[in-house]
Amino acid sequence: MCPPLPEGQGKREVDFLTVRDGKPEWLIETKLTDMEISPLKHFSRFFMKTADSTLLVRNLKRELFLEGIHIKKASGWLQNLET
C-alpha cells in the first residue's frame, strides 16, 4: 500500500498496472510527447521487485532507460505485446 501524500501535493497516478498470476507485472504510464517520469518513479518504489516500470510515448525520438524506468516508443512496444 502506498503512503498518503503530504498536504498540498497533487494526486499521483499511473495509467496501468498489469497483473499476471496475482503479481504486478508492468507499471505503465502513457504520454503523447512528454517524458515526465515522476509518477512512475514514485510508484515504482513499491513495485520494483515484481513489476517493470515503462513510460510509453507516442512521439519519441529514441528509447531510453532512465532511473530504473524504460522509456519506449508506444507503437513498437504495443506491436510486440503478447496476449
Beta strands, then each sheet from edge to edge (+ up, - down):
strand 1: 16-20
strand 2: 23-31
strand 3: 52-57
strand 4: 64-66
strand 5: 69-73
sheet 1: 1+ 2- 3- 5- 4+
end
